[in-house]
Amino acid sequence: MTQAAPVPSRSHEIRAVLLFLFAVLSALALLTYSAADPSLNSASSRGGILNRIGVAGAFGADFFFQVLGGAAYLLPVAFLVAALRSLRPPADERAPRWPGILGVVLLFVSVSALPAHFYPESFAPLGEPIPPGGVVGTLTSRALVSLFSDVGTVVILFSLLLIALIVTTRFTLAGLLRITASSLRQMVDALSGTIILRRERALRRREAAAHAAPETNPRIAVGREATTASSEADALEPPPGAASAAKPKIRRAKADAGTMELDLVPAQRPRPNAGGAYQLPPLSLLADPPPPLSGQTKEELFANASLLEAKLRDFDVEGRVTQVYPGPIVTMYEYEPAPGVKINRVVTLADDLALALKAPAVRVGGQIPGKAAIGIEVPNPAREPVHLKTILTSPAFREPSSPLTVALGKDIFGAPVAADLARMPHLLVAGATGAGKSMGLNVMILSLLFNTHPRDVKFLLIDPKRLELSVYEDIPHLIEPVVTESKKAGEALASLVAEMEHRYHLLAAAGARNIESYNAMIDAEPGDKSRGSKPADDRPPAERIPYVVVVIDELADLMMVSARRVEESIARLAQMARAAGIHLILATQRPSVDVLTGVIKANFPARIAFQTASKIDSRTILDSMGAEQLLGKGDMLFMPPGTNRLQRIHGAFVTEAEIARAVAHTKAQAVPLYGTLERIMAARAEAEAFAAQEAAAEERDDLYEKARAIVVSSRNASITHLQRRMRVGYNRAARMIEDMERDGIVSVPRGPNRDRDVLVPPDER
């Protein structure tokens, strides 16, 4: 509910009327001032007074000019502003008023002192000579000159003027700098654009003179295969009435021509058979996608292409649209700039293009590989939803043999996109609230559930928000229950580091380089214990090692609770866990540098950015801008590993009911086997304790047994007593007493004298 504005009282209204009266009287008196009128310092011999306010106006104007000089012209303005503020009293009457009064005083002092410094003599702005600064300005200027010289006086006076303007008005230095920078940028762009435009016009005149033949119509091809050679047999004619104009032609793509495969899949090998009683979730659990929308007509595409060219031409950017690629969410216009046009000039016009095309956002991509053109992505009037079932049934997802193939969505051409998590090997996901980050995580998890057996892929799900991943509780793929507490998340990651080290011991013993070769040894020779050339022992038979996918839904919450421990564990896993089959998917809605530290980003070459709140967030996650111009609701930029070229993908969508059906089917097939990480950590702690005892035994003093006998026989556990009896140094005697305390021979020090009791009877020396 909005708060009503304060109503001025009668006293405020009376004050406003009086101040307005003073403003009018002072303005007329100052504007009609005449030196011939009588004043405080002179008498006039004339019979009439020229000042329109009479004797009071003549004396008042002369007084203010003598005191303030030219700054007296600010008095009517000050009275008028005070009158207007009286009509709008502040909400809090107790607010201090001294800052405003101080600002007005500084304003009059600085405005009166500046002309007094620059114009020592009188000047006549309205025909009558008046003193430049008056008594206030002259005294202030002389005092500052005597202390700071001429240059320092000018700097101080202008600084006081800026302070007065900031206090009394809405003037800000940031606004001034912003306006100045914008003006300079426009001047530079206009100057460079004029020079380039003149060159282009001269070049076009020469080309027109050399080639008298009419210009051929540019071709606008629709579809992914339009990037290669196109056949004229599939061409559609331009719209009626456009034969005389230079209208492009549109060619529709075939349904299967847009299938795209990322270079993220391993060499082909047989997909492991699920085996046993476990059955993968059928795709019938997912709803069938609705029929595709009709999309934009070719007339609308022609109109948008022409409008795009015309709008860029208004900003002195010459070029033409050569091809168009309609997609489910956006349409990409392939724009070929004229020679001499910089790409950055087109990039800076993204907001203007969005305004001209009535679009929520327009993204200008970089250069299209293999072409002298750039891509301008314009949202479609109606979005076509991308359903998960469409991606899971596509060849892009079914053909790769990796068990860690995850569905992402469709590219701007409408082709399904899938990626292999094993080749990434880790993925960083970021985006603003509501941009589709959690939906993207659900799509990736369901991709693995529909594709893998629990013995092949395991999950460690960390959800500090307790909302997004708790639906997957008790699925058989989990190695631990869904972690919802930030402190336990640090322990789980540390346990996973121990699991990674354990796996490396197994790989080293088997002579395998990675988890794929280790599992291949297990499948090829089940009778062998996979010990390599080492002799067999009584250890249990070796088993296949499953992949482990760690999904962290909100990294920022973990970094707030235990940043150092979480960062160290993530860094170790990201650096070393690839060969051990452990892969990380980190997600955050706050991609700041304190969350995505340099150590974390350096080990996550594959990144996904959903719509971000600012350019800074986009640069933090992708090292480049562009994510702030996305449309939200699953619209993402994907950076594959090994390249900095971004790919725009429209994320797949799955409903809560579909997730629930898939999870229920998975739970009905098997039960989770928890406790793996606890057993690893317990074994590791036991090994570390045993190693510490062995190290302590090896480092024990040679005189320890003799010292033990002396303490037990003398019943005196004093360090100085042992030092005198054995003639050793104090530090050495203290270490032996501490060893006896560890062995249970003497007690801990107690009392003010720090005495120790001997706990062993004399006969047990």
ZAMARGU-4260 file (C-alpha; in steps of 0.2 Angstrom, whole numbers, plus 5000, padded with zeros to 4 digits):
<rodrens>
0) 5000/5000/5000 | 5007/5017/4995 | 5010/5030/5008 | 5000/5046/5005 | 5010/5062/5003
5) 5010/5074/5018 | 4997/5088/5017 | 5004/5105/5021 | 4997/5114/5036 | 4990/5132/5037
10) 5007/5138/5043 | 5016/5130/5028 | 5004/5138/5016 | 5006/5155/5024 | 5025/5153/5024
15) 5024/5148/5005 | 5014/5164/5001 | 5026/5175/5010 | 5041/5167/5002 | 5033/5169/4985
20) 5030/5187/4989 | 5048/5190/4993 | 5054/5181/4977 | 5043/5193/4966 | 5048/5209/4975
25) 5066/5204/4976 | 5066/5200/4957 | 5058/5216/4952 | 5069/5226/4964 | 5085/5218/4957
30) 5080/5218/4939 | 5075/5237/4939 | 5090/5242/4949 | 5098/5259/4945 | 5113/5268/4951
35) 5104/5284/4950 | 5092/5280/4963 | 5095/5284/4981 | 5104/5271/4992 | 5113/5269/5008
40) 5129/5277/5001 | 5121/5291/4990 | 5107/5302/4988 | 5098/5306/4972 | 5095/5324/4966
45) 5081/5318/4954 | 5063/5319/4959 | 5058/5301/4953 | 5064/5284/4957 | 5067/5272/4943
50) 5066/5256/4953 | 5048/5248/4951 | 5047/5243/4970 | 5050/5261/4975 | 5062/5267/4989
55) 5062/5250/4998 | 5067/5242/4981 | 5081/5254/4978 | 5088/5253/4995 | 5086/5234/4996
60) 5094/5231/4979 | 5108/5242/4982 | 5111/5233/4999 | 5111/5216/4992 | 5122/5221/4977
65) 5135/5229/4989 | 5135/5213/5000 | 5134/5199/4987 | 5137/5207/4971 | 5131/5197/4956
70) 5126/5183/4967 | 5111/5194/4973 | 5102/5188/4957 | 5100/5171/4966 | 5090/5178/4980
75) 5073/5177/4970 | 5077/5159/4965 | 5081/5154/4983 | 5064/5162/4989 | 5055/5153/4975
80) 5062/5136/4979 | 5059/5139/4998 | 5041/5143/4994 | 5038/5127/4983 | 5046/5116/4997
85) 5034/5124/5010 | 5020/5118/4999 | 5027/5100/5000 | 5033/5098/5018 | 5045/5083/5021
90) 5037/5067/5028 | 5049/5068/5044 | 5048/5085/5051 | 5062/5081/5063 | 5074/5079/5049
95) 5089/5091/5051 | 5088/5106/5040 | 5106/5112/5043 | 5113/5103/5027 | 5101/5113/5016
100) 5105/5129/5025 | 5124/5126/5024 | 5122/5122/5005 | 5113/5138/5002 | 5127/5148/5011
105) 5141/5139/5002 | 5131/5143/4985 | 5130/5162/4989 | 5148/5162/4995 | 5156/5153/4980
110) 5145/5162/4967 | 5150/5179/4974 | 5168/5175/4976 | 5171/5168/4958 | 5166/5184/4949
115) 5176/5194/4962 | 5191/5184/4958 | 5190/5185/4939 | 5183/5202/4938 | 5190/5214/4950
120) 5182/5229/4943 | 5163/5232/4942 | 5153/5225/4928 | 5136/5229/4921 | 5126/5213/4916
125) 5109/5222/4914 | 5115/5240/4910 | 5119/5246/4927 | 5136/5244/4935 | 5137/5233/4950
130) 5151/5226/4961 | 5156/5209/4954 | 5157/5200/4971 | 5151/5212/4984 | 5159/5213/5001
135) 5157/5194/5004 | 5165/5189/4988 | 5179/5201/4989 | 5184/5197/5007 | 5182/5178/5003
140) 5193/5179/4987 | 5206/5190/4995 | 5208/5178/5010 | 5209/5163/4999 | 5222/5171/4987
145) 5233/5176/5002 | 5233/5157/5008 | 5232/5147/4992 | 5237/5159/4977 | 5226/5161/4962
150) 5226/5143/4956 | 5222/5136/4973 | 5208/5149/4975 | 5200/5144/4958 | 5200/5125/4963
155) 5193/5128/4980 | 5179/5140/4974 | 5174/5128/4961 | 5174/5113/4973 | 5163/5123/4985
160) 5151/5127/4971 | 5150/5108/4967 | 5147/5104/4985 | 5133/5117/4986 | 5125/5111/4970
165) 5125/5093/4976 | 5118/5098/4993 | 5104/5110/4987 | 5099/5101/4970 | 5098/5084/4962
170) 5115/5087/4953 | 5127/5072/4954 | 5144/5070/4948 | 5140/5052/4942 | 5127/5059/4930
175) 5138/5073/4924 | 5152/5060/4920 | 5139/5049/4912 | 5132/5063/4901 | 5150/5068/4896
180) 5156/5051/4892 | 5140/5048/4881 | 5143/5064/4872 | 5161/5060/4868 | 5156/5043/4863
185) 5143/5050/4851 | 5155/5062/4844 | 5168/5049/4841 | 5156/5037/4833 | 5148/5051/4822
190) 5166/5056/4816 | 5171/5038/4813 | 5155/5034/4805 | 5156/5049/4793 | 5173/5045/4787
195) 5168/5027/4784 | 5152/5032/4776 | 5161/5043/4764 | 5173/5029/4759 | 5158/5017/4757
200) 5149/5030/4746 | 5164/5033/4735 | 5167/5014/4734 | 5149/5011/4729 | 5149/5025/4716
205) 5165/5017/4708 | 5157/5000/4708 | 5141/5006/4700 | 5151/5014/4687 | 5161/4998/4683
210) 5146/4987/4684 | 5131/4993/4675 | 5121/4976/4677 | 5107/4976/4690 | 5111/4969/4707
215) 5105/4951/4710 | 5093/4948/4724 | 5101/4941/4741 | 5095/4924/4746 | 5089/4921/4764
220) 5090/4903/4767 | 5080/4895/4782 | 5088/4880/4790 | 5104/4873/4796 | 5109/4866/4780
225) 5109/4883/4772 | 5126/4886/4779 | 5132/4874/4765 | 5127/4873/4747 | 5109/4875/4744
230) 5098/4869/4729 | 5087/4881/4720 | 5074/4867/4718 | 5068/4869/4736 | 5067/4888/4734
235) 5051/4897/4738 | 5046/4913/4728 | 5046/4930/4737 | 5029/4936/4743 | 5017/4944/4729
240) 5021/4962/4724 | 5039/4961/4729 | 5046/4956/4712 | 5052/4973/4708 | 5061/4976/4725
245) 5077/4967/4731 | 5068/4954/4741 | 5077/4939/4747 | 5071/4921/4745 | 5067/4909/4759
250) 5071/4890/4759 | 5064/4879/4772 | 5075/4865/4780 | 5071/4847/4781 | 5066/4840/4798
255) 5081/4829/4801 | 5094/4842/4793 | 5096/4851/4809 | 5102/4837/4820 | 5118/4843/4828
260) 5131/4833/4837 | 5144/4841/4848 | 5162/4836/4848 | 5159/4829/4866 | 5157/4811/4863
265) 5169/4797/4866 | 5174/4783/4853 | 5160/4771/4850 | 5159/4756/4861 | 5145/4745/4866
270) 5133/4752/4879 | 5133/4742/4895 | 5118/4731/4896 | 5107/4734/4911 | 5106/4716/4916
275) 5098/4709/4931 | 5080/4713/4936 | 5082/4732/4935 | 5073/4740/4920 | 5077/4757/4914
280) 5062/4770/4915 | 5052/4769/4898 | 5050/4785/4888 | 5031/4783/4890 | 5033/4791/4907
285) 5036/4807/4898 | 5022/4816/4890 | 5021/4817/4871 | 5026/4834/4864 | 5012/4844/4856
290) 5013/4848/4837 | 5025/4861/4833 | 5019/4879/4830 | 5017/4886/4813 | 5030/4899/4816
295) 5032/4915/4806 | 5027/4917/4788 | 5039/4922/4775 | 5031/4939/4773 | 5035/4942/4792
300) 5053/4936/4789 | 5055/4948/4774 | 5048/4962/4784 | 5059/4959/4799 | 5075/4958/4788
305) 5071/4974/4779 | 5067/4983/4796 | 5084/4976/4803 | 5093/4983/4788 | 5084/5000/4788
310) 5087/5002/4807 | 5106/4999/4805 | 5106/5010/4791 | 5099/5024/4802 | 5114/5022/4812
315) 5126/5023/4797 | 5129/5004/4797 | 5128/4998/4780 | 5125/4979/4776 | 5112/4967/4771
320) 5104/4951/4778 | 5109/4936/4768 | 5101/4921/4777 | 5088/4918/4790 | 5087/4903/4802
325) 5070/4902/4811 | 5071/4892/4827 | 5059/4887/4841 | 5063/4902/4852 | 5073/4914/4841
330) 5077/4918/4823 | 5094/4921/4818 | 5097/4934/4804 | 5114/4932/4796 | 5120/4950/4793
335) 5134/4954/4781 | 5141/4971/4786 | 5148/4982/4772 | 5167/4984/4771 | 5174/4995/4784
340) 5160/4992/4797 | 5166/4986/4814 | 5157/4972/4822 | 5157/4982/4839 | 5146/4995/4831
345) 5133/4982/4827 | 5135/4975/4845 | 5132/4992/4853 | 5115/4994/4844 | 5107/4978/4851
350) 5095/4988/4862 | 5090/5000/4848 | 5087/4985/4837 | 5076/4977/4850 | 5066/4993/4851
355) 5064/4994/4832 | 5059/4975/4831 | 5048/4977/4847 | 5057/4962/4855 | 5061/4960/4873
360) 5080/4958/4869 | 5091/4956/4854 | 5108/4947/4855 | 5121/4951/4842 | 5133/4936/4841
365) 5151/4935/4835 | 5157/4931/4818 | 5149/4915/4810 | 5163/4903/4806 | 5168/4902/4788
370) 5158/4918/4783 | 5160/4936/4783 | 5144/4939/4793 | 5138/4940/4810 | 5122/4933/4818
375) 5108/4944/4825 | 5096/4933/4836 | 5079/4940/4837 | 5065/4932/4848 | 5050/4924/4840
380) 5033/4931/4844 | 5028/4914/4850 | 5040/4902/4859 | 5039/4884/4855 | 5042/4873/4871
385) 5057/4861/4870 | 5051/4845/4878 | 5063/4832/4886 | 5056/4817/4877 | 5060/4826/4860
390) 5078/4826/4865 | 5079/4809/4873 | 5072/4801/4857 | 5084/4811/4845 | 5099/4803/4837
395) 5110/4817/4846 | 5106/4808/4862 | 5104/4790/4857 | 5119/4787/4846 | 5133/4792/4858
400) 5138/4777/4868 | 5144/4786/4884 | 5133/4782/4899 | 5136/4801/4905 | 5127/4808/4890
405) 5115/4822/4896 | 5102/4831/4886 | 5103/4850/4885 | 5089/4856/4873 | 5088/4863/4855
410) 5100/4875/4847 | 5094/4891/4838 | 5091/4880/4822 | 5079/4868/4831 | 5092/4854/4832
415) 5093/4843/4848 | 5109/4845/4858 | 5117/4833/4870 | 5134/4833/4878 | 5145/4820/4886
420) 5149/4824/4904 | 5164/4812/4904 | 5172/4823/4891 | 5169/4840/4899 | 5173/4833/4913
425) 5165/4845/4925 | 5151/4858/4922 | 5148/4875/4929 | 5130/4881/4929 | 5124/4899/4934
430) 5109/4910/4931 | 5097/4922/4939 | 5082/4916/4949 | 5069/4910/4938 | 5080/4908/4923
435) 5079/4889/4922 | 5094/4884/4931 | 5085/4871/4942 | 5075/4865/4927 | 5092/4862/4918
440) 5098/4852/4933 | 5083/4841/4933 | 5084/4838/4914 | 5102/4832/4916 | 5098/4820/4931
445) 5083/4813/4922 | 5094/4810/4906 | 5105/4799/4916 | 5091/4790/4925 | 5083/4786/4908
450) 5100/4780/4901 | 5110/4771/4915 | 5109/4757/4927 | 5113/4761/4946 | 5128/4750/4945
455) 5135/4761/4931 | 5132/4778/4938 | 5130/4785/4955 | 5124/4802/4962 | 5129/4813/4976
460) 5116/4826/4977 | 5119/4842/4988 | 5104/4853/4990 | 5106/4867/5003 | 5089/4875/4998
465) 5080/4858/5002 | 5068/4861/4988 | 5075/4856/4971 | 5084/4839/4973 | 5074/4832/4988
470) 5062/4823/4975 | 5076/4811/4971 | 5078/4805/4989 | 5080/4786/4990 | 5083/4782/4971
475) 5095/4767/4969 | 5108/4778/4960 | 5112/4788/4976 | 5128/4784/4986 | 5122/4794/5001
480) 5105/4802/5005 | 5102/4819/4998 | 5113/4831/5008 | 5103/4847/5014 | 5114/4854/5027
485) 5129/4865/5022 | 5141/4858/5035 | 5137/4840/5030 | 5140/4845/5012 | 5159/4849/5016
490) 5160/4832/5025 | 5153/4823/5010 | 5164/4832/4998 | 5179/4827/5009 | 5173/4809/5009
495) 5172/4809/4990 | 5190/4815/4990 | 5195/4800/5000 | 5184/4789/4988 | 5194/4797/4973
500) 5211/4792/4981 | 5204/4774/4985 | 5200/4773/4966 | 5217/4778/4961 | 5225/4765/4972
505) 5214/4752/4963 | 5218/4759/4946 | 5237/4758/4950 | 5236/4741/4956 | 5227/4735/4940
510) 5238/4745/4929 | 5223/4755/4922 | 5224/4773/4916 | 5206/4777/4919 | 5189/4770/4925
515) 5185/4765/4907 | 5200/4753/4905 | 5198/4747/4923 | 5180/4742/4920 | 5185/4734/4903
520) 5197/4723/4912 | 5184/4717/4924 | 5172/4713/4910 | 5185/4705/4899 | 5192/4694/4913
525) 5180/4691/4927 | 5190/4677/4935 | 5206/4688/4936 | 5206/4699/4951 | 5212/4714/4941
530) 5229/4714/4950 | 5239/4716/4934 | 5256/4708/4936 | 5255/4708/4955 | 5251/4691/4964
535) 5234/4688/4970 | 5230/4688/4988 | 5215/4685/4999 | 5206/4701/4995 | 5189/4700/4988
540) 5186/4699/4969 | 5187/4716/4961 | 5170/4724/4955 | 5166/4737/4942 | 5168/4755/4948
545) 5153/4766/4944 | 5154/4784/4939 | 5149/4796/4952 | 5140/4812/4947 | 5140/4826/4960
550) 5126/4839/4958 | 5127/4854/4969 | 5112/4865/4967 | 5118/4881/4976 | 5136/4883/4978
555) 5134/4900/4986 | 5126/4893/5002 | 5141/4881/5004 | 5154/4894/5002 | 5146/4905/5015
560) 5147/4891/5028 | 5163/4883/5025 | 5171/4891/5010 | 5189/4885/5013 | 5185/4867/5015
565) 5172/4866/5001 | 5184/4875/4989 | 5199/4864/4993 | 5188/4848/4990 | 5180/4854/4974
570) 5198/4860/4968 | 5205/4842/4971 | 5190/4833/4963 | 5190/4845/4948 | 5209/4843/4946
575) 5211/4824/4948 | 5194/4815/4948 | 5192/4814/4929 | 5201/4797/4927 | 5193/4791/4943
580) 5175/4793/4935 | 5170/4807/4947 | 5162/4822/4938 | 5155/4838/4946 | 5140/4849/4941
585) 5140/4865/4951 | 5126/4877/4950 | 5123/4894/4958 | 5112/4909/4956 | 5125/4921/4962
590) 5140/4920/4950 | 5151/4932/4959 | 5170/4931/4961 | 5168/4926/4980 | 5158/4911/4975
595) 5166/4906/4958 | 5184/4909/4963 | 5198/4908/4952 | 5203/4890/4958 | 5185/4884/4954
600) 5184/4892/4937 | 5201/4886/4931 | 5195/4868/4932 | 5178/4870/4925 | 5181/4873/4906
605) 5163/4868/4902 | 5150/4881/4907 | 5132/4885/4905 | 5125/4902/4908 | 5106/4905/4909
610) 5100/4923/4910 | 5110/4934/4922 | 5105/4950/4930 | 5120/4960/4924 | 5134/4960/4912
615) 5146/4958/4926 | 5138/4941/4931 | 5139/4936/4913 | 5157/4940/4912 | 5160/4931/4928
620) 5153/4914/4922 | 5157/4915/4903 | 5172/4928/4903 | 5161/4937/4890 | 5145/4947/4889
625) 5129/4941/4882 | 5120/4931/4895 | 5111/4946/4901 | 5102/4947/4884 | 5094/4930/4885
630) 5076/4927/4887 | 5075/4917/4902 | 5064/4901/4905 | 5078/4889/4899 | 5087/4900/4887
635) 5106/4897/4889 | 5123/4900/4882 | 5134/4884/4882 | 5153/4885/4882 | 5160/4868/4877
640) 5177/4863/4884 | 5192/4868/4873 | 5184/4883/4865 | 5178/4900/4869 | 5164/4900/4856
645) 5147/4901/4864 | 5132/4891/4858 | 5115/4897/4861 | 5103/4883/4867 | 5085/4883/4872
650) 5084/4871/4887 | 5073/4856/4888 | 5057/4857/4899 | 5050/4843/4910 | 5035/4844/4922
655) 5035/4840/4940 | 5023/4826/4936 | 5035/4818/4924 | 5049/4819/4936 | 5038/4811/4950
660) 5033/4796/4938 | 5052/4793/4933 | 5057/4794/4951 | 5043/4782/4957 | 5048/4769/4943
665) 5066/4770/4948 | 5063/4768/4966 | 5052/4753/4962 | 5066/4744/4953 | 5079/4744/4967
670) 5084/4751/4984 | 5099/4763/4987 | 5115/4756/4995 | 5121/4769/5007 | 5137/4770/5018
675) 5150/4769/5004 | 5158/4786/5009 | 5157/4782/5028 | 5166/4766/5025 | 5179/4774/5015
680) 5181/4788/5028 | 5182/4776/5043 | 5195/4765/5034 | 5205/4781/5030 | 5204/4787/5048
685) 5210/4770/5055 | 5224/4770/5043 | 5229/4788/5047 | 5228/4784/5066 | 5239/4768/5064
690) 5252/4778/5054 | 5252/4791/5067 | 5256/4778/5080 | 5269/4770/5070 | 5277/4787/5067
695) 5276/4791/5085 | 5284/4774/5090 | 5298/4777/5077 | 5302/4795/5084 | 5302/4790/5102
700) 5317/4794/5112 | 5330/4781/5115 | 5330/4785/5134 | 5312/4783/5136 | 5312/4766/5144
705) 5325/4772/5157 | 5315/4788/5160 | 5299/4778/5163 | 5308/4767/5176 | 5314/4782/5185
710) 5297/4790/5186 | 5288/4774/5191 | 5301/4770/5205 | 5302/4788/5211 | 5284/4791/5210
715) 5288/4809/5204 | 5283/4814/5187 | 5291/4831/5188 | 5300/4837/5172 | 5314/4845/5182
720) 5316/4829/5192 | 5318/4819/5177 | 5330/4832/5170 | 5341/4831/5185 | 5341/4812/5186
725) 5345/4809/5168 | 5355/4825/5164 | 5346/4830/5149 | 5338/4846/5143 | 5322/4853/5148
730) 5313/4850/5131 | 5319/4832/5130 | 5313/4828/5147 | 5296/4837/5143 | 5294/4827/5127
735) 5296/4810/5137 | 5284/4815/5150 | 5271/4819/5137 | 5274/4802/5129 | 5271/4794/5146
740) 5255/4804/5147 | 5250/4797/5130 | 5254/4779/5136 | 5244/4781/5152 | 5258/4781/5164
745) 5256/4798/5171 | 5241/4809/5173 | 5237/4826/5165 | 5244/4841/5174 | 5232/4847/5188
750) 5232/4861/5201 | 5241/4877/5202 | 5258/4869/5202 | 5254/4858/5187 | 5258/4842/5196
755) 5256/4825/5188 | 5251/4808/5197 | 5260/4792/5193 | 5246/4780/5187 | 5256/4764/5186
760) 5261/4754/5202 | 5280/4752/5205 | 5279/4733/5201 | 5274/4737/5183 | 5290/4746/5178
</rodrens>
